[in-house]
């Protein structure tokens, strides 16, 4: 079965992520507590996806659950990439 991808939702989520990243920085997306040293805060990832979904719903566009999960995965990948870049810049 093919995987459903909503490119409009993914691009909207990237716009939201970019705005939040510029406003708060990478540290805002990191979990403050937990067993792992570098863990993303799941609620912040969900916030990005929910905000993108609301923006699309205001325009009368729907998204399927599979497409939403794919978007969530893409946001996490982008944040992981940004964390890795930040670590390299600091010399970790």
Beta strands, then each sheet from edge to edge (+ up, - down):
end
